[in-house]
Amino acid sequence: MGKIFYVMGKSASGKDTIYKELRKQCPSLGTVTLYTTRPMREGEANGEEYFFVSPKELEAWRAAGKVIEERTYQTIHGPWTYFTVEDGQICLKERDYLMIGVLDSYRKMRDYFGEKVVLPLYIEVEDGIRLERAIQREKRQKQPRYRELCRRFLADEEDFSEENLKKYGIEKRYVNGELERCIEEIRGDYRELAAVHEK
């Protein structure tokens, strides 16, 4: 039985960069592209970061009983839903996988596949650094959404509270102060990651 290594962290913690680097260094890991109804950001590509779909397409997946987990955020631009679909991307009999998400999606994936299968990789960065990174990232957008940035930043404080981390069994934190060192620590903790990164 394969494992699912689940990368998560607060907004602008660098989890996306770490996820992409692990994908590059560990090419035999399978990946799972999530779905979202939010608009595509500058620099994103459909099918790469997410499958960008309409609310009607989400309803069709729900009606087919294929949604493994979903969470909806009430943004200033309206509701945005992120979800994982049982669409043939995951086959644990064949390989290990690398996924990315938030604490609630990790919990739902763990409940669906089992806690021995879904393993957390929680990325942590000091809040001031995260806020600076988030502002710089938003400045690069054609239409910066600073109000949404603030909403997400505050929501993360609640979503990733110490109480919730403890409740979901998140004990290990990978501090992303230096990217290469953080990735080395992650790979050093799991033989599956250490074994597949050689090219």
Backbone bond lengths (Angstrom), bond angles and torsions (degrees), N, CA, C in turn:
res aa  C-N    CA-C-N  psi(-1)  N-CA   C-N-CA  omega(-1)  CA-C   N-CA-C  phi
1 M - - - 1.465 - - 1.519 110.08 -
2 G 1.325 115.80 129.21 1.449 120.34 -179.87 1.518 112.42 -76.78
3 K 1.329 114.66 174.81 1.455 121.45 178.47 1.523 109.46 -121.03
4 I 1.326 115.14 155.75 1.455 121.94 174.03 1.522 107.60 -115.02
5 F 1.316 116.94 114.25 1.466 122.12 176.57 1.521 107.28 -89.21
6 Y 1.332 115.27 118.05 1.460 120.47 -169.46 1.527 111.09 -109.30
7 V 1.335 116.22 106.59 1.459 122.43 -179.64 1.525 109.54 -83.50
8 M 1.328 116.24 130.40 1.470 119.67 178.32 1.511 110.29 -151.85
9 G 1.311 115.26 163.45 1.452 121.42 179.59 1.514 109.11 170.33
10 K 1.304 115.44 169.90 1.461 120.30 179.21 1.529 110.15 -67.17
11 S 1.318 115.14 163.81 1.460 120.97 178.37 1.526 110.60 -56.29
12 A 1.339 115.93 136.30 1.470 123.78 178.70 1.535 113.13 65.84
13 S 1.325 116.25 24.71 1.469 120.17 174.96 1.524 111.39 -83.50
14 G 1.325 116.29 -8.67 1.456 120.64 -177.83 1.515 112.97 92.85
15 K 1.327 117.35 11.01 1.466 120.03 -176.98 1.529 112.53 -63.10
16 D 1.346 116.59 -35.22 1.466 119.23 179.08 1.525 111.02 -65.83
17 T 1.324 116.67 -41.26 1.464 121.13 178.99 1.526 110.24 -65.22
18 I 1.324 117.30 -43.67 1.462 121.83 179.30 1.522 110.27 -64.40
19 Y 1.322 116.48 -42.31 1.463 120.70 177.47 1.528 110.70 -58.85
20 K 1.327 116.80 -47.04 1.465 120.76 -178.97 1.530 111.42 -65.21
21 E 1.327 116.92 -38.22 1.460 120.12 -179.66 1.523 110.75 -69.53
22 L 1.319 117.93 -39.21 1.464 121.07 176.48 1.528 110.70 -64.70
23 R 1.317 116.55 -37.52 1.463 119.63 175.96 1.527 110.80 -60.58
24 K 1.324 115.97 -41.87 1.459 121.44 -178.39 1.529 110.93 -68.45
25 Q 1.339 116.65 -42.82 1.463 121.01 -175.03 1.522 112.83 -82.52
26 C 1.307 117.14 -19.61 1.468 121.61 -178.05 1.531 109.27 -123.82
27 P 1.336 117.37 68.67 1.466 120.91 -171.67 1.525 115.65 -65.21
28 S 1.327 117.97 -18.58 1.468 117.91 -179.59 1.527 112.74 -83.50
29 L 1.341 117.33 -6.99 1.462 119.51 175.47 1.522 109.55 -73.78
30 G 1.328 115.39 135.53 1.450 119.14 173.49 1.521 110.18 -75.68
31 T 1.310 117.04 155.31 1.460 120.96 177.15 1.524 109.53 -125.50
32 V 1.305 114.61 157.36 1.462 121.32 -178.60 1.526 107.59 -128.72
33 T 1.302 116.81 119.73 1.457 120.82 178.49 1.519 109.34 -88.16
34 L 1.327 115.97 124.70 1.455 121.27 178.88 1.525 110.42 -80.34
35 Y 1.313 115.00 169.51 1.458 122.72 178.89 1.525 109.30 -112.72
36 T 1.327 116.43 150.79 1.464 119.77 175.36 1.518 110.28 -151.18
37 T 1.337 114.59 151.56 1.459 120.53 174.91 1.525 111.32 -97.67
38 R 1.327 117.69 0.80 1.475 119.19 179.75 1.524 110.38 -75.24
39 P 1.332 117.31 158.32 1.471 119.92 178.18 1.523 111.47 -66.47
40 M 1.311 115.46 151.99 1.457 121.18 177.17 1.530 109.66 -72.49
41 R 1.340 116.20 136.47 1.458 121.06 178.04 1.525 110.76 -87.60
42 E 1.307 114.46 163.23 1.462 120.92 176.02 1.525 109.32 -57.80
43 G 1.335 116.73 129.30 1.457 121.05 178.15 1.517 114.63 91.41
44 E 1.334 118.02 -9.36 1.459 121.03 177.99 1.524 110.60 -87.49
45 A 1.334 115.31 158.11 1.465 121.18 178.61 1.521 108.78 -131.18
46 N 1.307 117.11 138.37 1.460 121.12 179.52 1.528 110.17 -62.65
47 G 1.334 116.12 129.02 1.454 120.76 -178.95 1.514 113.22 91.09
48 E 1.328 117.57 -8.45 1.465 120.43 178.64 1.525 108.99 -97.82
49 E 1.314 117.99 -75.78 1.471 120.04 176.35 1.531 110.87 -68.91
50 Y 1.330 115.61 -46.34 1.465 123.33 179.95 1.526 108.78 -149.21
51 F 1.351 114.87 166.96 1.450 121.02 160.90 1.532 104.96 -92.38
52 F 1.313 116.98 117.54 1.457 121.29 -178.58 1.527 108.32 -90.32
53 V 1.329 115.76 116.53 1.457 120.91 -173.44 1.523 110.85 -129.45
54 S 1.306 115.80 167.29 1.463 122.05 178.59 1.529 109.72 -88.09
55 P 1.331 117.05 161.04 1.473 119.74 173.99 1.532 112.97 -56.46
56 K 1.334 117.35 -32.24 1.471 119.98 178.16 1.528 111.07 -65.96
57 E 1.332 116.26 -37.74 1.470 119.63 177.80 1.524 110.73 -66.74
58 L 1.331 117.03 -37.93 1.462 120.88 175.38 1.519 110.40 -60.53
59 E 1.324 116.67 -44.45 1.464 120.48 178.98 1.525 111.59 -60.41
60 A 1.330 116.52 -36.42 1.472 120.31 179.37 1.518 110.63 -66.22
61 W 1.358 117.59 -41.14 1.461 120.88 177.26 1.527 110.59 -64.09
62 R 1.333 116.66 -41.29 1.470 120.62 177.96 1.527 110.50 -61.14
63 A 1.322 115.59 -46.65 1.472 120.68 -177.91 1.527 111.32 -61.45
64 A 1.323 116.10 -30.77 1.467 120.59 179.46 1.528 111.77 -82.69
65 G 1.345 117.47 -4.12 1.463 121.14 -179.98 1.516 113.73 70.67
66 K 1.324 116.29 28.64 1.464 120.80 -174.18 1.532 114.43 -103.92
67 V 1.318 118.32 -2.67 1.470 120.67 -178.36 1.533 109.49 -83.02
68 I 1.338 116.54 116.66 1.467 121.87 179.50 1.519 110.32 -77.50
69 E 1.316 115.61 -46.13 1.464 120.62 178.81 1.514 108.25 -152.90
70 E 1.332 115.31 153.01 1.457 120.23 176.80 1.516 109.43 -154.17
71 R 1.334 115.37 154.22 1.454 120.90 174.55 1.519 107.56 -148.10
72 T 1.328 115.36 138.64 1.461 121.97 -176.89 1.516 109.56 -116.27
73 Y 1.332 115.41 133.40 1.460 121.76 179.22 1.528 108.43 -112.39
74 Q 1.324 115.59 130.55 1.457 120.92 177.49 1.521 108.37 -85.86
75 T 1.314 116.77 95.58 1.454 122.37 -177.51 1.528 110.18 -93.25
76 I 1.325 115.85 171.77 1.467 119.26 177.66 1.525 110.87 -69.67
77 H 1.340 117.16 -12.36 1.458 122.37 178.02 1.524 111.91 -100.15
78 G 1.330 116.09 7.22 1.454 120.36 -177.06 1.520 110.70 107.97
79 P 1.335 118.53 178.36 1.471 121.44 -177.62 1.526 112.17 -72.32
80 W 1.342 115.16 133.21 1.467 122.11 174.63 1.522 106.99 -118.67
81 T 1.315 116.91 127.05 1.461 121.96 179.95 1.522 110.19 -111.14
82 Y 1.325 115.50 136.36 1.463 123.32 174.20 1.526 106.23 -116.95
83 F 1.337 116.83 137.88 1.464 117.39 -176.71 1.525 112.09 -155.30
84 T 1.343 114.24 157.41 1.456 122.98 177.40 1.521 108.19 -111.36
85 V 1.317 115.82 135.90 1.463 121.33 -174.84 1.526 111.10 -116.77
86 E 1.311 116.00 141.23 1.463 122.05 171.75 1.525 106.66 -81.07
87 D 1.340 114.66 82.20 1.467 120.31 -173.21 1.533 112.44 -119.23
88 G 1.336 116.64 18.40 1.459 120.31 178.06 1.511 114.37 93.63
89 Q 1.332 117.81 -1.34 1.458 120.01 -179.90 1.532 112.50 -72.33
90 I 1.326 117.76 -28.37 1.467 122.02 -175.51 1.521 110.74 -105.73
91 C 1.349 115.81 123.02 1.465 121.66 173.86 1.523 107.14 -138.34
92 L 1.330 116.80 91.09 1.466 122.32 -172.66 1.529 112.87 -69.24
93 K 1.313 117.98 -14.33 1.461 119.90 176.80 1.526 110.90 -73.60
94 E 1.325 116.33 -18.62 1.457 120.24 -174.07 1.523 114.74 -103.99
95 R 1.356 118.32 -30.60 1.456 118.74 -172.82 1.522 112.84 -164.58
96 D 1.349 114.74 172.71 1.458 122.45 171.46 1.522 108.17 -91.33
97 Y 1.333 115.63 158.69 1.459 120.75 -176.68 1.521 111.55 -130.26
98 L 1.330 114.24 157.15 1.455 122.62 173.94 1.516 107.27 -121.23
99 M 1.347 116.36 127.10 1.461 121.09 179.47 1.519 110.12 -131.01
100 I 1.313 115.52 166.94 1.457 121.57 179.16 1.514 109.16 -137.56
101 G 1.342 116.53 142.77 1.458 119.64 180.00 1.514 111.40 -176.61
102 V 1.314 115.49 -154.05 1.463 122.32 179.56 1.525 108.75 -118.03
103 L 1.325 115.54 176.80 1.462 120.05 -174.29 1.530 111.99 -61.29
104 D 1.326 117.22 -42.13 1.459 119.91 -178.57 1.523 111.44 -66.43
105 S 1.339 116.86 -39.44 1.468 118.80 178.66 1.525 110.60 -68.40
106 Y 1.344 116.83 -35.40 1.468 120.08 174.75 1.526 110.25 -59.44
107 R 1.329 116.37 -46.52 1.466 120.00 -179.29 1.522 111.24 -59.06
108 K 1.334 116.65 -44.44 1.462 120.04 -178.14 1.532 112.17 -68.77
109 M 1.325 116.31 -36.83 1.463 120.00 176.03 1.528 110.20 -65.90
110 R 1.340 116.09 -41.65 1.467 120.94 178.48 1.525 110.54 -62.69
111 D 1.324 116.43 -41.55 1.463 120.18 179.04 1.530 110.78 -65.33
112 Y 1.321 117.22 -34.78 1.463 122.38 -177.54 1.526 111.77 -75.38
113 F 1.349 116.53 -45.65 1.464 120.67 -174.42 1.533 113.88 -100.87
114 G 1.341 117.37 -20.60 1.459 120.95 -179.13 1.521 112.21 109.48
115 E 1.338 116.76 144.35 1.466 120.83 -174.97 1.524 113.04 -71.31
116 K 1.339 117.86 -19.08 1.469 119.43 176.28 1.522 111.62 -80.86
117 V 1.318 116.29 -13.29 1.464 121.28 -178.95 1.528 111.18 -97.36
118 V 1.329 117.28 -43.65 1.466 122.13 -176.27 1.522 109.75 -95.97
119 L 1.334 116.25 111.71 1.462 122.23 -174.17 1.531 110.65 -110.57
120 P 1.358 118.03 129.54 1.465 120.74 -174.58 1.532 113.47 -82.13
121 L 1.337 115.00 137.89 1.465 122.68 170.58 1.523 105.55 -121.89
122 Y 1.334 115.88 91.06 1.463 120.74 -174.25 1.526 110.54 -91.14
123 I 1.344 116.16 118.98 1.460 123.09 -177.49 1.526 109.05 -96.12
124 E 1.330 116.48 133.00 1.459 120.66 -176.47 1.527 111.26 -130.05
125 V 1.330 115.72 139.35 1.462 123.21 177.84 1.527 107.86 -143.45
126 E 1.314 116.46 145.55 1.476 121.70 179.05 1.523 109.51 -57.90
127 D 1.337 116.77 140.60 1.464 121.95 -171.46 1.527 113.66 -59.03
128 G 1.325 118.34 -40.46 1.460 120.62 -179.67 1.518 112.04 -62.02
129 I 1.320 116.67 -40.84 1.466 121.24 177.89 1.519 110.07 -65.97
130 R 1.330 116.56 -41.74 1.470 120.01 178.34 1.527 111.33 -59.90
131 L 1.319 116.92 -44.02 1.459 120.62 -178.09 1.528 110.92 -64.40
132 E 1.331 116.32 -41.80 1.470 120.10 177.59 1.532 110.53 -61.52
133 R 1.326 116.79 -44.12 1.467 120.91 179.34 1.521 111.06 -62.37
134 A 1.331 116.30 -42.80 1.458 120.81 -177.58 1.527 110.77 -64.41
135 I 1.321 117.43 -40.91 1.467 121.12 179.54 1.524 110.34 -65.19
136 Q 1.330 116.58 -44.50 1.465 119.96 179.16 1.521 111.60 -62.61
137 R 1.332 116.74 -39.53 1.467 120.41 178.29 1.526 110.88 -64.87
138 E 1.322 116.39 -41.12 1.462 120.02 -178.12 1.527 111.42 -68.83
139 K 1.321 116.85 -33.07 1.467 120.71 178.60 1.525 112.04 -60.93
140 R 1.325 116.46 -26.95 1.467 120.51 -177.99 1.529 112.69 -79.76
141 Q 1.330 117.24 -9.24 1.460 120.90 179.61 1.535 110.43 -78.75
142 K 1.324 117.17 149.00 1.464 120.26 176.92 1.520 110.96 -62.22
143 Q 1.332 115.76 -37.04 1.459 120.84 177.56 1.530 108.47 -127.78
144 P 1.328 117.14 86.84 1.472 120.35 -178.74 1.527 111.31 -57.61
145 R 1.333 115.43 139.69 1.468 121.52 179.23 1.528 108.14 -115.75
146 Y 1.324 116.60 76.92 1.456 120.81 -174.96 1.525 112.71 -70.05
147 R 1.320 116.45 -33.16 1.468 118.33 178.24 1.525 110.54 -65.92
148 E 1.323 116.22 -39.95 1.462 119.85 177.58 1.519 110.43 -66.63
149 L 1.336 117.03 -37.33 1.467 121.18 176.56 1.530 110.10 -57.42
150 C 1.336 116.06 -46.82 1.467 120.58 -179.39 1.524 111.34 -64.53
151 R 1.337 116.27 -40.56 1.465 119.87 178.69 1.522 110.94 -60.36
152 R 1.344 115.70 -45.65 1.469 120.37 -178.97 1.522 110.93 -64.77
153 F 1.321 116.07 -41.64 1.464 120.28 -178.68 1.527 110.60 -59.95
154 L 1.334 117.01 -45.97 1.459 121.29 179.92 1.528 111.84 -70.25
155 A 1.333 116.47 -37.67 1.466 120.13 179.18 1.527 111.00 -63.89
156 D 1.339 116.42 -36.54 1.467 120.20 179.34 1.523 111.95 -61.86
157 E 1.332 116.47 -34.64 1.461 119.95 179.65 1.520 111.13 -60.53
158 E 1.323 115.49 -36.02 1.464 120.38 178.43 1.526 110.98 -80.51
159 D 1.339 116.50 -46.06 1.468 120.53 -176.41 1.524 111.80 -62.24
160 F 1.340 116.44 -42.52 1.457 121.59 -177.99 1.529 111.90 -102.31
161 S 1.316 117.09 34.77 1.466 120.93 178.40 1.533 109.68 -62.83
162 E 1.312 115.66 156.64 1.476 119.75 178.28 1.522 110.75 -58.48
163 E 1.320 116.23 -34.53 1.474 120.33 179.07 1.527 110.49 -63.45
164 N 1.334 116.69 -44.82 1.461 119.73 -179.77 1.527 112.02 -68.98
165 L 1.328 116.58 -39.99 1.463 119.30 177.89 1.531 110.56 -59.24
166 K 1.321 115.46 -42.69 1.474 120.11 179.46 1.525 110.53 -66.97
167 K 1.333 116.13 -41.72 1.466 120.73 -178.26 1.526 112.02 -61.89
168 Y 1.332 116.79 -34.67 1.453 121.21 -178.04 1.523 112.78 -95.92
169 G 1.335 116.28 9.98 1.459 119.93 173.73 1.513 115.31 75.56
170 I 1.338 117.77 23.58 1.468 121.34 178.89 1.523 108.31 -87.38
171 E 1.302 116.45 106.22 1.462 120.83 179.95 1.527 111.77 -108.62
172 K 1.310 116.65 -44.22 1.458 121.46 -177.69 1.522 110.35 -79.79
173 R 1.356 116.24 133.18 1.456 121.48 175.32 1.517 108.62 -120.78
174 Y 1.316 115.87 133.58 1.463 121.38 175.81 1.522 107.81 -102.88
175 V 1.322 115.94 106.52 1.463 121.37 -175.74 1.529 109.12 -79.44
176 N 1.326 115.81 119.41 1.456 121.72 -176.37 1.531 110.30 -93.16
177 G 1.331 115.36 64.16 1.453 119.93 174.60 1.515 110.70 -86.31
178 E 1.325 114.77 -37.13 1.464 122.40 176.65 1.520 106.97 -132.25
179 L 1.323 116.55 117.75 1.462 122.10 -170.18 1.525 113.00 -55.68
180 E 1.326 117.91 -52.17 1.466 120.64 -175.95 1.528 111.52 -61.72
181 R 1.312 116.47 -41.19 1.467 119.54 -179.72 1.521 110.89 -66.33
182 C 1.326 116.69 -38.97 1.462 121.02 178.93 1.529 110.50 -62.31
183 I 1.328 116.68 -45.12 1.467 120.95 -179.91 1.525 110.96 -66.10
184 E 1.305 117.29 -39.85 1.470 120.65 177.58 1.521 110.84 -61.32
185 E 1.325 116.53 -39.58 1.470 120.23 179.18 1.525 110.75 -65.14
186 I 1.318 116.38 -42.37 1.464 120.11 178.63 1.522 110.26 -61.54
187 R 1.323 116.83 -48.87 1.465 120.36 -178.35 1.526 111.46 -64.61
188 G 1.319 116.22 -33.62 1.457 119.49 -179.56 1.515 113.64 -69.27
189 D 1.332 116.41 -21.70 1.465 120.27 -177.44 1.526 113.18 -84.39
190 Y 1.335 117.31 -17.23 1.460 120.05 -174.97 1.523 110.28 -131.99
191 R 1.328 115.88 119.89 1.466 120.29 -178.54 1.521 111.22 -61.93
192 E 1.353 117.59 -30.49 1.462 120.45 179.66 1.531 110.84 -63.08
193 L 1.318 116.80 -37.23 1.463 120.51 179.77 1.530 110.84 -77.99
194 A 1.306 116.47 -37.72 1.463 120.47 -179.98 1.525 109.99 -67.84
195 A 1.318 117.57 -32.18 1.463 121.66 -172.83 1.520 112.79 -78.78
196 V 1.326 117.99 -23.25 1.458 118.50 -170.82 1.525 113.98 -107.95
197 H 1.325 118.44 0.45 1.451 118.44 -173.90 1.526 113.55 -84.69
198 E 1.318 116.70 -13.75 1.463 119.02 -178.74 1.529 110.52 -67.61
199 K 1.330 116.47 138.56 1.475 120.78 -179.75 1.523 109.11 -111.62
